[in-house]
Amino acid sequence: PRSYFWPQWRGNPDLEGRFDGEYLTDRLTDEACRFIVQHQESPFSLFLCFHSVHVPIEAKQEKVARYEILLADSTNKLQHHNPHYAAMVESVDDGVGRVLQTLNELKLSQNTLVVFFSDNGGLAHPSHVGDHTPATSNTPLRSGKGLIYEGGIRVPMVVKWPGVVSAGSRCSAPIISNDFFPTLCEAAGVDLNALQSSEPIDGKSLVALLNGNQQGLAPRPLYWHYPHFSSMGGRPSGAMRSGRWKLIEHFETQRIELFDLVDDIGETNDLSKTHPERARRLATELAAWRESLGAETPHRPNPNYGSD
């Protein structure tokens, strides 16, 4: 959005100006809760994207003021020091709470699967969109949004599914957002084998993991493809994770990096020179995966770069 206080009506002259001053996160929560109420008598699927905490970093002033007081306390040892970002996070928390409260009030909680996750890591670099950036820190993870290091691609995920997921339980199995489609299909009773026979499915169902079976997901590589530049400092690159090992390939220079995520979650020690065979094997697998999908990569310099 151009502004969280002039939300989703941009481009519609009939609606423009009618909702000025309304906070987008609150409005989306209102619509989500209204949808649940309207569909409470039948199965439903709700995909709620708050936009927060995307730039521009804009929050309600009363919340910002509370965090400004907290951060002004000389005794506070907090790692994060952005009151505007903190206030946006609180508004998201408020919205999630209202959605869960609506499910409770309608007595739908015991029969509803709720998944909360982020699409990328926190913005740890300056942005040209608005003020108050960098927004956050992903320490001990390296870097942030727009880059393919762990700070850019490792995100929080919380699942609430009464009767299936044990409250307070934790699972360390690496997963990827491609897994949500088959997971939700299986949870809804869809025959995944029949589905797979008509169209290939990229991800794997997580239902066995959610049931508490830590061995319910066979080890498999995870892949990322980022073939472009970003305003956050990201450059064309790809990555794959195989067990504890993560390989990054930089397309502009063909340079590769290899990290042991168990011993080095911050990706500070490139092991590609000390484990050359492993690095080459993973790079070959990554290239084969791209080829299998027909994924494009930058392959030659732009002769017009820098010209008028």
C-alpha positions in Angstrom: 0.0 0.0 0.0 1.1 3.6 -0.5 0.0 4.2 3.1 -1.5 2.1 5.8 -3.8 5.0 6.5 -5.1 5.2 2.9 -5.6 1.6 2.3 -6.9 -0.6 -0.4 -9.2 1.9 -2.2 -6.4 3.3 -4.4 -7.5 3.4 -8.0 -11.2 3.3 -7.3 -12.7 6.8 -7.5 -16.0 5.7 -6.0 -14.2 4.6 -2.8 -11.3 6.9 -2.6 -11.4 9.2 0.4 -14.2 7.3 2.2 -11.9 5.4 4.4 -9.1 7.9 4.9 -7.5 7.5 8.4 -8.5 3.9 8.7 -5.6 1.6 9.5 -5.2 -1.1 6.8 -4.3 -3.9 9.3 -7.5 -3.2 11.3 -9.6 -3.1 8.1 -8.4 -6.4 6.9 -9.1 -7.9 10.3 -12.6 -6.6 10.1 -13.2 -8.1 6.7 -11.7 -11.5 7.8 -13.9 -11.7 10.8 -16.9 -10.7 8.8 -16.1 -13.5 6.3 -15.8 -16.1 9.1 -19.2 -15.0 10.5 -20.8 -15.3 7.0 -19.4 -18.7 6.3 -19.6 -20.3 9.8 -22.2 -22.9 8.7 -20.0 -24.4 6.0 -16.3 -25.3 5.5 -14.3 -22.3 4.5 -10.7 -21.3 3.6 -9.5 -17.8 4.6 -6.2 -16.5 3.3 -5.4 -13.3 5.2 -2.4 -11.2 4.2 -2.0 -8.2 6.5 0.6 -6.3 4.4 2.2 -5.5 7.7 5.1 -5.3 8.4 5.9 -4.3 4.8 7.1 -0.8 4.0 6.2 1.9 4.4 6.8 1.5 8.1 3.7 3.2 9.5 1.9 2.6 12.7 -0.8 4.0 14.9 0.7 6.9 16.9 -0.6 5.7 20.3 1.2 2.4 19.9 4.4 4.1 18.7 4.4 6.4 21.7 4.3 3.4 24.1 7.3 1.9 22.5 9.2 5.2 22.4 8.8 5.3 26.2 10.0 1.7 26.5 13.1 2.3 24.3 13.9 5.6 26.1 14.5 3.6 29.3 18.3 3.5 29.7 18.0 0.1 31.4 16.4 -1.7 28.5 18.6 -4.2 26.8 16.4 -5.0 23.8 18.0 -5.9 20.6 15.3 -4.2 18.5 15.1 -0.4 18.7 12.4 0.7 16.2 9.2 1.8 17.9 7.3 2.2 14.6 8.1 -1.4 13.6 7.2 -2.7 17.0 3.9 -0.9 16.9 3.1 -2.4 13.5 3.9 -5.9 14.9 1.5 -5.2 17.8 -1.3 -4.3 15.3 -0.7 -7.6 13.5 -0.9 -9.4 16.9 -4.1 -7.6 17.7 -5.5 -8.7 14.3 -4.6 -12.3 14.8 -6.1 -12.2 18.3 -9.4 -10.9 16.9 -9.6 -13.6 14.3 -8.9 -16.3 16.9 -11.5 -14.7 19.2 -14.1 -14.8 16.4 -13.4 -18.5 15.9 -13.8 -19.0 19.7 -17.1 -17.1 19.9 -18.6 -19.0 17.0 -17.4 -22.3 18.6 -15.3 -23.1 15.5 -11.9 -23.3 17.1 -11.9 -27.0 17.7 -12.5 -27.7 14.1 -10.3 -25.1 12.4 -6.6 -25.3 11.3 -4.8 -22.0 11.7 -1.4 -21.4 10.1 0.6 -18.2 10.8 3.8 -17.5 8.9 5.8 -14.8 7.2 6.7 -14.7 3.5 10.3 -13.4 4.1 12.7 -12.3 6.7 12.7 -8.9 8.4 13.8 -5.8 6.6 17.4 -5.3 7.9 18.5 -2.8 5.3 17.5 0.8 4.4 14.5 1.2 2.1 13.7 4.1 -0.2 10.0 3.6 0.7 9.1 5.8 3.6 11.0 6.3 6.8 12.0 4.3 9.8 14.3 1.7 8.1 16.2 -0.5 8.6 13.1 -1.9 10.3 14.5 -4.7 12.4 17.4 -7.2 13.0 17.3 -10.9 12.3 20.4 -11.7 14.4 21.8 -14.3 14.8 20.7 -14.9 11.2 22.6 -13.2 8.5 21.1 -10.3 6.5 17.4 -9.9 5.8 14.6 -9.5 3.2 15.8 -9.5 -0.4 18.8 -11.7 0.2 19.1 -15.4 0.1 20.9 -15.8 3.4 19.0 -17.2 6.3 17.9 -13.8 7.5 16.0 -13.4 4.3 14.4 -16.8 3.9 14.0 -18.3 7.4 10.7 -17.2 8.8 8.5 -17.9 11.8 5.6 -20.4 11.5 3.0 -21.3 14.1 0.2 -23.9 13.7 -2.9 -24.2 15.8 -5.0 -27.3 15.2 -6.8 -28.6 18.3 -6.8 -32.3 18.6 -3.9 -32.7 16.2 -1.1 -30.3 17.1 -0.1 -30.6 20.8 -0.1 -27.1 22.4 3.4 -25.9 23.1 5.1 -28.5 20.9 8.0 -27.7 18.7 9.2 -29.3 15.4 12.7 -28.6 13.9 12.1 -30.2 10.5 12.9 -27.8 7.7 9.8 -27.0 5.5 9.0 -24.5 2.8 5.8 -22.6 1.8 5.3 -25.0 -1.1 4.2 -27.5 1.5 1.1 -25.6 2.5 -0.9 -26.5 -0.5 -0.6 -30.3 -0.1 -0.9 -29.9 3.7 -4.2 -28.1 3.6 -5.5 -30.4 0.9 -4.8 -33.5 3.0 -6.3 -31.8 6.1 -9.5 -31.1 4.1 -9.7 -34.7 3.0 -8.5 -34.3 -0.6 -6.9 -37.4 -2.2 -3.3 -36.2 -2.8 -2.5 -39.2 -5.0 -5.4 -38.4 -7.3 -4.3 -34.8 -7.3 -0.7 -35.6 -8.0 -1.7 -37.8 -11.0 -3.2 -34.8 -12.8 -0.7 -32.1 -11.9 2.7 -32.3 -10.1 2.8 -30.9 -6.6 5.9 -29.0 -5.6 5.6 -29.4 -1.8 5.0 -32.2 0.7 2.1 -32.6 3.1 3.1 -31.8 6.7 0.1 -33.5 8.3 2.2 -36.3 9.7 4.6 -33.8 11.3 1.6 -31.9 12.7 0.4 -35.2 14.2 3.6 -35.4 16.2 5.4 -37.8 14.0 8.9 -36.3 13.8 9.9 -38.9 11.1 6.7 -38.2 9.1 8.5 -36.2 6.5 11.4 -37.9 4.6 14.6 -35.8 4.3 14.6 -33.8 1.0 16.4 -30.9 -0.4 14.8 -27.4 -0.4 15.5 -24.9 -3.2 15.3 -21.2 -3.7 15.5 -19.1 -6.9 16.1 -15.4 -6.9 17.3 -14.4 -10.4 17.0 -10.6 -10.0 18.2 -7.5 -8.1 16.4 -5.9 -5.2 16.4 -2.5 -3.6 17.4 -4.2 -0.3 20.8 -5.2 -1.8 19.8 -8.6 -3.1 21.5 -9.8 -6.3 20.7 -12.7 -8.7 21.3 -15.9 -6.8 20.0 -19.4 -6.0 20.3 -21.7 -3.0 19.6 -25.2 -1.8 19.5 -26.8 1.6 20.3 -30.5 2.0 20.2 -31.6 5.7 22.6 -29.4 7.6 24.3 -28.0 4.5 23.3 -25.0 2.5 24.8 -23.9 -0.8 24.4 -20.4 -2.3 25.2 -19.7 -6.0 25.8 -16.1 -7.1 24.7 -15.9 -10.8 26.7 -12.8 -11.7 30.1 -14.3 -10.8 29.3 -18.0 -10.5 30.8 -17.9 -7.0 29.4 -20.4 -4.6 29.3 -20.5 -0.8 28.7 -23.5 1.4 27.6 -23.3 5.0 26.9 -25.8 7.8 23.7 -24.4 9.4 24.0 -26.6 12.4 27.3 -25.2 13.5 27.0 -21.8 11.8 23.5 -20.5 11.7 24.8 -17.0 11.0 26.5 -18.2 7.8 29.8 -16.6 8.7 32.2 -19.4 7.6 32.2 -20.3 3.9 33.2 -24.0 3.7 33.2 -24.3 -0.1 37.0 -24.5 -0.3 37.3 -27.0 2.6 34.5 -29.2 1.3 34.9 -28.8 -2.5 33.3 -32.1 -3.5 30.2 -31.5 -1.4 30.0 -28.0 -2.8 30.2 -29.2 -6.4 27.7 -32.0 -5.9 25.1 -29.6 -4.4 25.8 -27.0 -7.1 25.1 -29.7 -9.7 21.8 -30.7 -7.9 20.8 -27.0 -7.8 21.4 -26.5 -11.5 19.5 -29.7 -12.3 16.5 -28.6 -10.3 16.5 -25.2 -12.2 16.7 -27.0 -15.5 13.8 -29.4 -14.6 11.6 -26.3 -14.0 12.8 -24.3 -17.0 13.9 -21.6 -14.5 15.7 -18.7 -16.1 18.9 -17.1 -14.9 20.9 -14.1 -16.1 23.3 -15.4 -18.7 24.9 -12.4 -20.3 25.7 -8.8 -19.5 23.2 -6.1 -20.6 25.0 -4.0 -23.3 22.6 -1.1 -22.6 23.3 -0.9 -18.9 24.1 2.7 -17.9 23.2 4.1 -21.3 20.6 6.9 -21.8 
